[in-house]
Amino acid sequence: MQPESEALTWYQFARAYAEMKWPGAAANTRKNTASALARITTELLVEPKKGVVAPDSQVMRRALTHWAFRLTAQGKEPEADVSAALEWVAQHSRPVTDLKDLDVGRHVLRSISFRLDGAPASPSHSQRIRAVFHNALEYAVEKGDLPENPLSRIGGRTPRLTRQVDPRVVVSPRQARELLTAVTYAGTWAHGRGRLLMPFFATLYFAALRPEEAVELRLQDCQLPKKGPSLLTLHQASTRAGSAWTDDGRKHEQRGLKHRARGDVRLVPVSPELVQILRTYVDEFGTAEDGRLFRSPSGGRLDSTRYLDVWHKARRIAFPPHLVDSLLARRPYDLRHAAVSLWLNSGVPAAEVAEMAGHSVAILMDTYYKCIHGQREQMVQRIIDALSDDREGGASGEVD
């Protein structure tokens, strides 16, 4: 622990924390951590002396997010306004020990519950910042910079997050097929942008793939027989975080499957309908050099900037006006929600659905229980039948 005369400031500590978290972290995690630390740091500044003007707030946030807490910026020379902002923050950052005063922590928690424009922040946004704040303070305790985590003593409820899928986003099989057909009519990419993207969206619906999994799907991962069902073997995903946050400077980062160890695979059985869609697509458009089915016009990795516009156009084609303005399939990810809901409502055991969708059973049921319907009478009858069978089979073994 440093002497009082050289008290460790929050800014110094936060930079050390960001450096500790960087190795091995996913690129999007790095970006979210930097953004959260920037917001927390701006709330832990002392009031400047009279006549001292603080840097522009936007410049300060950019300086903290993209320079102070981004390790790939080390060794590079920032612009003059960024350097000035960072120097100002270093001079006006509160000591870490100020957080022993619980009111300081309460101030930060209260501030992050609002957006910068003063509107209430979404629970997921404020919870993400709060999680980084809590983890950073745990690190401060570990290093001996604080005797305890002050957040553990601050009352009040954390923002309530809901995992549940809203049933209003779930399309029926008929609506899903109408959307896929509408996709083929949308876009002008090489005079067939929609036709290139329709099979991508089809994998989200028929195989319940996450978009980041679908973009990494390769021909060698697919069994595509001329007839009958098939199997997809998933083993990696690709997310776009931006070249500033990846180790190799590429926009996309390849990672293992969500909730699974690196190198683990997930097997997903698929219907003959998707098999034929993919066979037709490969016959017409082929694959990228590395076997990827779906790619950008240049052959690079497909990302949301390439397919969201087509999706929104397809919704306007497929849906009447009152549904276009609704939540129904507003995002391509909602196709996955529709697929998992369909599997559950078809009576597929939850453990099997969880395995195919890449969830734990607990998370699966917590996420989709509002979308499970129409099975109560069947379940009650199964219980009655089981009890009846047990009674008939055990009658001869009754003891007086």
C-alpha positions as CSV (number, residue, x, y, z in Angstrom):
1,M,0.0,0.0,0.0
2,Q,1.3,3.4,-0.9
3,P,2.0,6.2,1.6
4,E,-0.8,8.7,2.2
5,S,1.4,11.4,0.5
6,E,1.4,9.3,-2.6
7,A,-2.1,8.0,-2.4
8,L,-3.1,5.8,-5.3
9,T,-5.8,7.5,-7.3
10,W,-8.8,5.8,-8.9
11,Y,-7.4,6.6,-12.3
12,Q,-4.1,4.9,-11.6
13,F,-5.8,1.9,-10.1
14,A,-8.4,1.6,-13.0
15,R,-5.5,1.6,-15.6
16,A,-3.8,-1.2,-13.6
17,Y,-7.1,-3.1,-13.4
18,A,-7.7,-2.8,-17.2
19,E,-4.2,-4.0,-17.8
20,M,-4.8,-7.0,-15.6
21,K,-8.1,-7.9,-17.3
22,W,-6.9,-7.5,-20.9
23,P,-4.9,-10.7,-21.6
24,G,-7.2,-13.6,-22.6
25,A,-10.4,-11.4,-22.4
26,A,-12.7,-11.4,-25.4
27,A,-12.5,-8.3,-27.6
28,N,-16.0,-7.2,-26.8
29,T,-15.4,-7.8,-23.1
30,R,-12.3,-5.5,-23.4
31,K,-14.4,-2.8,-25.1
32,N,-17.2,-3.0,-22.5
33,T,-14.8,-3.0,-19.6
34,A,-13.0,0.1,-21.0
35,S,-16.4,1.9,-21.5
36,A,-17.5,1.0,-18.0
37,L,-14.2,2.2,-16.4
38,A,-14.5,5.4,-18.4
39,R,-17.9,6.1,-17.0
40,I,-16.9,5.2,-13.4
41,T,-13.8,7.3,-13.6
42,T,-15.7,10.5,-14.6
43,E,-17.8,10.0,-11.5
44,L,-14.7,9.8,-9.3
45,L,-13.2,13.2,-10.0
46,V,-12.7,16.0,-7.5
47,E,-14.3,19.4,-8.1
48,P,-11.8,21.5,-10.0
49,K,-10.5,24.7,-8.4
50,K,-12.3,27.9,-9.3
51,G,-11.4,29.1,-12.7
52,V,-10.1,25.7,-13.9
53,V,-12.1,24.5,-16.9
54,A,-12.6,20.8,-17.3
55,P,-12.1,19.1,-20.7
56,D,-15.1,18.6,-23.0
57,S,-17.0,15.6,-21.7
58,Q,-17.0,13.8,-25.0
59,V,-13.3,14.3,-25.4
60,M,-12.8,13.0,-21.9
61,R,-14.8,9.8,-22.5
62,R,-13.1,9.2,-25.8
63,A,-9.7,9.7,-24.1
64,L,-10.5,7.3,-21.3
65,T,-12.1,4.6,-23.4
66,H,-9.8,4.5,-26.4
67,W,-6.5,5.6,-24.8
68,A,-6.4,5.1,-21.0
69,F,-8.1,1.7,-20.8
70,R,-7.1,0.2,-24.2
71,L,-3.8,-1.6,-24.1
72,T,-3.4,-1.6,-27.9
73,A,-3.1,2.2,-27.7
74,Q,0.1,1.9,-25.6
75,G,3.1,3.4,-27.3
76,K,1.0,5.5,-29.6
77,E,0.8,9.3,-29.5
78,P,-2.7,10.6,-29.0
79,E,-4.0,13.9,-30.3
80,A,-3.3,17.1,-28.2
81,D,-6.9,17.3,-26.8
82,V,-6.8,13.7,-25.7
83,S,-3.4,14.1,-24.0
84,A,-4.7,17.2,-22.2
85,A,-7.9,15.4,-21.1
86,L,-5.9,12.5,-19.7
87,E,-3.5,14.8,-17.9
88,W,-6.5,16.6,-16.4
89,V,-8.1,13.4,-15.2
90,A,-4.8,12.2,-13.7
91,Q,-4.7,15.4,-11.7
92,H,-8.3,15.4,-10.5
93,S,-8.9,11.7,-9.8
94,R,-10.0,10.9,-6.3
95,P,-7.8,8.5,-4.2
96,V,-9.0,5.0,-4.1
97,T,-9.3,5.2,-0.3
98,D,-12.1,7.7,-0.7
99,L,-14.3,4.7,-1.5
100,K,-14.2,3.8,2.1
101,D,-16.8,6.5,2.4
102,L,-19.9,4.6,1.4
103,D,-21.5,7.8,0.1
104,V,-18.9,7.9,-2.7
105,G,-19.9,4.4,-3.9
106,R,-23.6,5.4,-3.6
107,H,-22.9,8.4,-5.8
108,V,-21.3,6.2,-8.5
109,L,-24.2,3.6,-8.4
110,R,-26.8,6.4,-8.5
111,S,-25.0,8.0,-11.5
112,I,-24.7,4.9,-13.6
113,S,-28.4,4.2,-13.3
114,F,-28.9,7.1,-15.7
115,R,-27.7,7.6,-19.2
116,L,-25.5,10.6,-20.0
117,D,-28.5,12.5,-21.4
118,G,-30.2,12.1,-18.0
119,A,-32.7,9.4,-19.1
120,P,-32.9,6.2,-17.0
121,A,-30.4,3.6,-18.2
122,S,-31.6,0.2,-19.2
123,P,-31.1,-2.5,-16.4
124,S,-28.6,-4.4,-18.6
125,H,-26.5,-1.3,-19.2
126,S,-26.3,-0.2,-15.6
127,Q,-25.8,-3.7,-14.4
128,R,-22.8,-4.2,-16.8
129,I,-21.1,-1.1,-15.4
130,R,-21.9,-2.1,-11.8
131,A,-20.4,-5.5,-12.4
132,V,-17.1,-4.0,-13.6
133,F,-17.1,-1.6,-10.6
134,H,-17.7,-4.5,-8.2
135,N,-15.0,-6.6,-9.8
136,A,-12.5,-3.8,-9.8
137,L,-13.1,-3.1,-6.1
138,E,-12.6,-6.8,-5.4
139,Y,-9.2,-6.5,-7.1
140,A,-8.5,-3.4,-4.9
141,V,-9.2,-5.6,-1.9
142,E,-7.0,-8.3,-3.2
143,K,-4.1,-5.9,-3.7
144,G,-4.6,-4.3,-0.3
145,D,-5.7,-0.9,-1.6
146,L,-9.0,-1.3,0.2
147,P,-9.8,-3.2,3.4
148,E,-13.1,-4.4,2.0
149,N,-15.4,-4.0,-1.0
150,P,-17.6,-1.1,-0.1
151,L,-20.4,-2.2,-2.4
152,S,-21.0,-5.2,-0.2
153,R,-22.1,-2.8,2.5
154,I,-24.3,-0.6,0.4
155,G,-27.9,-1.4,0.5
156,G,-30.4,-1.2,-2.3
157,R,-31.4,-3.5,-5.0
158,T,-29.3,-4.2,-8.1
159,P,-31.1,-3.5,-11.4
160,R,-33.4,-6.4,-12.1
161,L,-32.5,-8.2,-15.3
162,T,-34.8,-10.5,-17.1
163,R,-33.7,-13.3,-19.4
164,Q,-37.2,-14.2,-20.4
165,V,-37.9,-14.1,-24.1
166,D,-41.0,-12.0,-24.9
167,P,-43.5,-14.2,-26.6
168,R,-44.4,-11.3,-28.9
169,V,-41.1,-11.7,-30.8
170,V,-41.7,-15.4,-31.7
171,V,-42.9,-16.1,-35.2
172,S,-44.9,-19.1,-36.3
173,P,-43.5,-21.6,-38.9
174,R,-45.7,-20.0,-41.5
175,Q,-44.5,-16.5,-40.7
176,A,-40.9,-17.7,-40.6
177,R,-41.2,-19.1,-44.1
178,E,-42.8,-16.0,-45.4
179,L,-40.0,-13.9,-43.9
180,L,-37.4,-16.2,-45.6
181,T,-39.2,-15.8,-48.9
182,A,-39.3,-12.0,-48.5
183,V,-35.6,-11.9,-47.8
184,T,-35.0,-13.2,-51.4
185,Y,-36.8,-10.2,-52.7
186,A,-34.7,-7.7,-50.7
187,G,-31.5,-6.0,-51.4
188,T,-29.4,-5.3,-54.6
189,W,-26.1,-6.9,-53.6
190,A,-24.7,-8.3,-56.8
191,H,-28.3,-8.4,-58.1
192,G,-29.1,-11.1,-55.5
193,R,-28.2,-9.9,-52.1
194,G,-31.3,-11.4,-50.5
195,R,-30.8,-14.8,-52.2
196,L,-27.3,-14.8,-50.7
197,L,-28.6,-14.1,-47.2
198,M,-31.7,-16.2,-47.1
199,P,-29.8,-19.4,-46.2
200,F,-28.0,-17.5,-43.4
201,F,-31.3,-16.5,-41.8
202,A,-32.6,-20.1,-42.4
203,T,-29.9,-21.5,-40.2
204,L,-31.0,-19.2,-37.4
205,Y,-34.6,-20.5,-37.6
206,F,-34.3,-24.2,-38.6
207,A,-31.1,-24.9,-36.5
208,A,-31.5,-22.2,-33.8
209,L,-27.9,-21.0,-34.5
210,R,-26.7,-17.7,-33.0
211,P,-25.7,-15.3,-35.7
212,E,-22.1,-15.4,-34.6
213,E,-22.2,-19.2,-35.0
214,A,-23.8,-19.1,-38.4
215,V,-21.2,-16.8,-39.9
216,E,-18.5,-19.4,-39.0
217,L,-20.5,-22.3,-40.5
218,R,-18.4,-24.1,-43.1
219,L,-19.3,-26.7,-45.7
220,Q,-17.1,-29.3,-44.0
221,D,-19.2,-28.8,-40.8
222,C,-22.4,-29.8,-42.6
223,Q,-23.7,-33.2,-43.6
224,L,-25.9,-32.5,-46.6
225,P,-27.4,-35.7,-48.0
226,K,-29.8,-35.6,-51.0
227,K,-32.6,-36.8,-48.9
228,G,-33.5,-36.8,-45.2
229,P,-32.3,-34.9,-42.2
230,S,-28.8,-33.9,-41.4
231,L,-26.3,-32.8,-38.8
232,L,-24.4,-29.6,-38.2
233,T,-21.2,-29.6,-36.2
234,L,-20.5,-26.3,-34.6
235,H,-17.1,-25.5,-33.0
236,Q,-16.5,-21.7,-33.2
237,A,-18.1,-18.3,-33.4
238,S,-17.0,-15.0,-34.8
239,T,-17.9,-11.6,-33.3
240,R,-17.2,-8.1,-34.6
241,A,-15.6,-6.0,-31.9
242,G,-13.4,-3.7,-34.0
243,S,-9.7,-3.8,-34.8
244,A,-8.9,-1.6,-31.8
245,W,-9.8,-4.4,-29.4
246,T,-8.5,-7.6,-30.9
247,D,-5.0,-9.0,-30.5
248,D,-4.3,-9.3,-34.3
249,G,-5.9,-6.0,-35.3
250,R,-8.7,-7.6,-37.3
251,K,-12.3,-6.4,-37.0
252,H,-13.6,-9.9,-36.1
253,E,-12.5,-12.2,-33.4
254,Q,-12.9,-16.0,-33.5
255,R,-13.9,-17.6,-30.3
256,G,-15.1,-20.9,-29.0
257,L,-18.8,-21.6,-28.6
258,K,-20.7,-19.7,-26.0
259,H,-20.8,-21.4,-22.6
260,R,-18.3,-24.1,-23.8
261,A,-14.6,-24.7,-23.5
262,R,-12.4,-23.8,-26.4
263,G,-12.4,-26.7,-28.9
264,D,-15.7,-28.1,-27.7
265,V,-18.3,-28.9,-30.3
266,R,-22.1,-28.9,-30.5
267,L,-24.1,-31.2,-32.7
268,V,-27.3,-29.8,-34.1
269,P,-29.7,-32.1,-36.1
270,V,-31.5,-30.2,-38.9
271,S,-34.5,-30.9,-41.0
272,P,-34.5,-31.9,-44.7
273,E,-35.9,-28.5,-45.5
274,L,-32.8,-26.7,-44.3
275,V,-30.6,-29.4,-45.9
276,Q,-32.2,-28.6,-49.3
277,I,-31.8,-24.8,-48.7
278,L,-28.1,-25.2,-48.0
279,R,-27.5,-27.6,-50.9
280,T,-29.2,-25.2,-53.4
281,Y,-27.2,-22.3,-52.0
282,V,-23.8,-24.1,-52.3
283,D,-24.6,-25.3,-55.8
284,E,-25.4,-21.7,-56.9
285,F,-23.0,-19.6,-54.9
286,G,-20.3,-21.9,-53.7
287,T,-18.3,-21.1,-50.5
288,A,-15.4,-18.8,-49.4
289,E,-11.9,-20.1,-49.8
290,D,-11.9,-21.5,-46.3
291,G,-15.2,-23.2,-46.7
292,R,-17.4,-20.6,-45.0
293,L,-20.9,-20.7,-46.4
294,F,-21.8,-17.1,-45.7
295,R,-19.6,-14.1,-46.4
296,S,-19.5,-10.5,-47.5
297,P,-19.2,-9.5,-51.2
298,S,-15.4,-9.5,-50.8
299,G,-15.4,-12.9,-49.2
300,G,-14.8,-11.6,-45.7
301,R,-16.8,-12.4,-42.6
302,L,-20.4,-11.5,-42.6
303,D,-21.5,-9.1,-39.9
304,S,-24.6,-7.3,-38.9
305,T,-23.8,-4.3,-41.1
306,R,-24.4,-6.5,-44.1
307,Y,-27.6,-8.3,-43.2
308,L,-29.7,-6.0,-40.9
309,D,-30.8,-3.7,-43.7
310,V,-32.0,-6.7,-45.7
311,W,-33.8,-8.1,-42.7
312,H,-35.7,-4.9,-42.0
313,K,-36.7,-4.7,-45.7
314,A,-37.9,-8.3,-45.6
315,R,-40.1,-7.6,-42.6
316,R,-41.8,-4.8,-44.5
317,I,-42.4,-7.1,-47.4
318,A,-43.7,-10.1,-45.4
319,F,-45.7,-8.4,-42.7
320,P,-48.8,-6.1,-42.8
321,P,-48.2,-2.6,-41.4
322,H,-49.5,-3.4,-37.9
323,L,-46.9,-6.2,-37.6
324,V,-44.1,-4.2,-39.1
325,D,-44.4,-1.8,-36.2
326,S,-44.6,-4.7,-33.6
327,L,-41.9,-6.7,-31.8
328,L,-42.5,-9.7,-34.0
329,A,-39.1,-10.9,-35.3
330,R,-37.7,-7.4,-35.0
331,R,-34.2,-8.8,-34.9
332,P,-32.7,-11.8,-36.8
333,Y,-31.9,-13.3,-33.4
334,D,-35.6,-13.7,-32.8
335,L,-35.5,-16.5,-35.4
336,R,-33.4,-18.5,-32.9
337,H,-36.0,-17.7,-30.2
338,A,-38.7,-19.0,-32.5
339,A,-36.8,-22.2,-33.2
340,V,-36.1,-23.0,-29.5
341,S,-39.7,-22.2,-28.6
342,L,-41.0,-24.5,-31.4
343,W,-38.8,-27.4,-30.2
344,L,-40.0,-27.0,-26.6
345,N,-43.6,-26.8,-27.6
346,S,-43.2,-29.9,-29.8
347,G,-42.4,-31.9,-26.7
348,V,-38.7,-32.3,-27.2
349,P,-37.2,-32.9,-23.8
350,A,-35.7,-29.8,-22.3
351,A,-32.3,-31.5,-21.8
352,E,-32.1,-32.2,-25.5
353,V,-33.2,-28.7,-26.5
354,A,-30.6,-27.2,-24.2
355,E,-27.9,-29.4,-25.7
356,M,-28.9,-28.5,-29.3
357,A,-29.3,-24.8,-28.5
358,G,-26.1,-24.4,-26.5
359,H,-27.7,-23.6,-23.1
360,S,-27.9,-25.2,-19.7
361,V,-31.3,-26.6,-18.8
362,A,-31.7,-24.0,-16.0
363,I,-31.0,-21.1,-18.3
364,L,-33.1,-22.6,-21.1
365,M,-36.2,-22.9,-18.9
366,D,-35.6,-19.5,-17.3
367,T,-35.3,-17.9,-20.7
368,Y,-38.1,-19.6,-22.6
369,Y,-40.7,-20.5,-20.0
370,K,-43.1,-17.7,-21.2
371,C,-42.9,-19.1,-24.7
372,I,-44.0,-22.7,-23.7
373,H,-47.7,-23.2,-24.1
374,G,-50.3,-25.7,-25.0
375,Q,-48.7,-28.6,-23.1
376,R,-50.5,-28.3,-19.8
377,E,-53.3,-30.7,-20.7
378,Q,-50.8,-33.2,-22.1
379,M,-48.6,-33.0,-19.0
380,V,-51.6,-33.5,-16.7
381,Q,-52.8,-36.5,-18.7
382,R,-49.3,-38.0,-18.6
383,I,-49.3,-37.7,-14.8
384,I,-52.8,-39.3,-14.6
385,D,-51.6,-42.1,-16.9
386,A,-48.5,-42.7,-14.8
387,L,-50.4,-42.8,-11.6
388,S,-53.0,-45.2,-13.1
389,D,-50.3,-47.5,-14.4
390,D,-48.6,-47.6,-11.1
391,R,-51.8,-48.4,-9.3
392,E,-52.7,-51.2,-11.7
393,G,-49.2,-52.7,-11.6
394,G,-48.9,-52.4,-7.8
395,A,-52.3,-53.7,-6.8
396,S,-51.1,-57.3,-6.3
397,G,-48.3,-56.2,-4.1
398,E,-50.4,-54.3,-1.6
399,V,-49.9,-55.1,2.1
400,D,-52.8,-55.2,4.5
